[in-house]
Amino acid sequence: MRIIDFTGITALLVFSAISYADLARMDDKQLGDSTAAGLGFALDDFMLNSDSAVLKVTGINDSTGTEIEVDWSELYIMGEGSESGTNPTTVDIGSYLHPWTINTVRGGADWDGDPSTHHSGEYAAIGDDIALIEINMERYTSAAQNTKNYVDTCLLSSDPSCASMAAIRRGGIDIGSKFEFVLPNGSDFLDIDIRGAYMDGTSMRLWSRDNVDGDSVLYADLDILFYAKEIDIGVCDSGCNPATSSLNIDNFYLDINFGYGEIQPFIIDVTSDGHFEFELAKPDPGPQGVNPNDSDAMIAFYDDFYANTPKSNVYIGNIQVGNNTAGEAIFRDMSIQYLKVTSQDLN
Amino acid sequence: MRYKLLPVITAGLLSYVTLCVHSLEAISDREMAEVSGQAFITIDDSSYNSGSGDWAGNYEFTKVNLGLKAETLVNIAEVKLGKFDRTAYEDGTVPMTDENRNIVYENGQPAVYDSDLHLNNFALGRVDNYMDGALAEFVPFVVSNPYLELAYKIEGSERRVAGFRLGFENAQGDLSADIISYTGFLEGEVRGSARTAYDKTYPNGCGFLDVNCYALAAATDTEIYSNIEPLDGNTGNGAPNLGVQYLKRASWFGVRNGNNFQSDESGLIAALIPALTSSDDCIILGNVDSCFPSTIYQSIYIGDKDTDFETGSASGLFVSIQTESVPWEDLSGVPGSDRVLTERGAFLNIARYQSGNETKFPLYLDLDEAVYGTPRVATCVGRIKGC
């Protein structure tokens, strides 16, 4: 078994004041003295290739109690153009100007004051008396580099500026791995290759506030943005022609928004009997000071909620195996007003 | 064969996701050892080689079951699945029609909707008292134990992906949409008294020597029923008329050509009901429409609305995408059911299911609802839809 190789991890920086000057190493004392508002990092010329290393996952049984095995192998993270991990190619995950960041920031909504702050600004819908932790993947203001903008322009519409944007757009990440499910009667294989993936714009915000019982509860707001130019899923170990047997998905795009600040927080919890619970709560008029017993005010509150809550979107450009296409798939403007998911035993 | 992802991963995840900021207490190794992990995920694999025609040959399936119960109220402005070119009259593809059932032509050819499934203002769940902001109540759509399944076609040494589906072991609640085009099974039943049919057919009474009218009038309170299904609105043909498993991109529902109302009652008059009510070119009883635009059926209640989830939820609901023909296992529980035969494209299965000893339809209509449609339940507060 080989040890996983990492190459080219070169940068870890505090970014509260991004500088264009040369970077100088900080010693432990300097680092300890810093009271950074946030921490940013970037992986420059990054490549991960597990080669023939195999991670064996155990603890999986069949219905008769016979233990089976999942072998996870051929994990790679490389730059676009790696040809399914066979052509070592480095990639920048984040950059000095656009790092992944962890911040502590203050909410932007003045619940007791100006209503215009409730839905505007970077930290809308979270009270300005709250300090929240924010984890951001890269953020780009450039129209060509901002993936959400690029997808809106080039995939979901046919804007003439698309060609010039595509010409200057950075390469994405290639990610792949192989799973072998060793079963009593044979093996199943899943060989997944993702080409040209981007996740800039993805973020998670966490904050805490007392609930009605006086308990401090952690809330979240999760925005997931993922775009891949191509995903190939093979189900053969060998002896198959990928061109005719693999599932090929073009332009896979997820833009999922879970939660809208304190008006509709995302809550993760565990029940007393050990099951997990995800809840996207019913919209709460409380933070905005709306009287829940006032029908007209509540109608106005929901109108406001529907107009301002970020919607979710899913787009798949094409689903194909060999010459057979199953076409596009589109889910546009999804609005979840309530969701509660609880795990339960499968009998 | 069934496989379970058991304790290790699950226990680890569960302990990690505790986000309530109560004070936590470490448990000892002994206490930890007494924890029995839950079977949150199971994996089934199966094979099938008993099909014929397009479904002949060897298939294998891998099905990942998730131990979850989910309840939701969700709106989606537009859903399109299986958006690719099809040609009218090929493989059960029906032409686009106007409100008068006339074919719409584009470039001299019958036009076809662009997607196998096109649902606007799609929603799961409903809002009761939706115009009263203070008393508005969310009534969620509930599902349990969703699963993802991959199908493979085996030919020689090649094993290729043939399709995948998302389904639910059980589901209950309101499903609403403007159904622009539909591909798959949507099975409903319309029921009513013969008197209602008579009143609609002969509002001015029977004409001289109109034997059919006399027979229907004599049937009075006899309960009659018929299946309704997706149709070619231009001809009134259903899938059996065209020799296909199901229609693609249908935009009309109703009683297909040659089908008729039935009665479980005995006697001469009841026995005449099928002959009196046979559908022909979207007409029964001489002048009553039997085909209706799919958009008039705005909301469908999946399962039995009069009972709780444990006893009233429907099984067998799934949506799938295939790149070639796939015989999915029929999980509706209906006695004698075996495979749901699907073809290339998207497919939505809202079909009959078994509830105890009774086979139920996902859609029940009375005669008025069949003719005038089912109104949409509200899925927003302050408005019916569009939020």
Interface residues (C-beta under 8 A of the other chain):
Chain A: V57 T58 G59 I60 N61 D62 S63 I68 F181 L183 P184 N185 D188 S208 D215 S216 V217 L218 A220 I233 V235 C236 G239 C240 N241 T244 S245 S246 L247 I267 I268 D269 V270 G274 H275 F276 K282 P292 N293 D294 S295 D296 A297 M298 I299 A300 F301 Y302 D303 Y306 K311 I319 Q320 V321 G322 N324 T325 A326 G327 E328 A329 I330 F331 R332 D333 M334 S335 I336 Q337 Y338 L339 K340 V341 T342 S343 Q344 D345 L346 N347
Chain B: M1 R2 Y3 K4 L5 L6 P7 V8 I9 L13 L14 V17 T18 L19 C20 V21 H22 V35 Q38 A39 F40 I41 T42 I43 D45 T62 N65 G67 L68 K69 A70 E71 T72 L73 V74 N75 I76 A77 E78 V79 K80 L81 G82 K83 F84 S115 D116 G125 M131 D132 G133 A134 L135 A136 F138 P140 S144 N145 L150 Y152 S157 E158 R159 R160 V161 A162 G163 F164 I321 Q322 T323 E324 R344 G345 A346 C380 V381 G382 C387
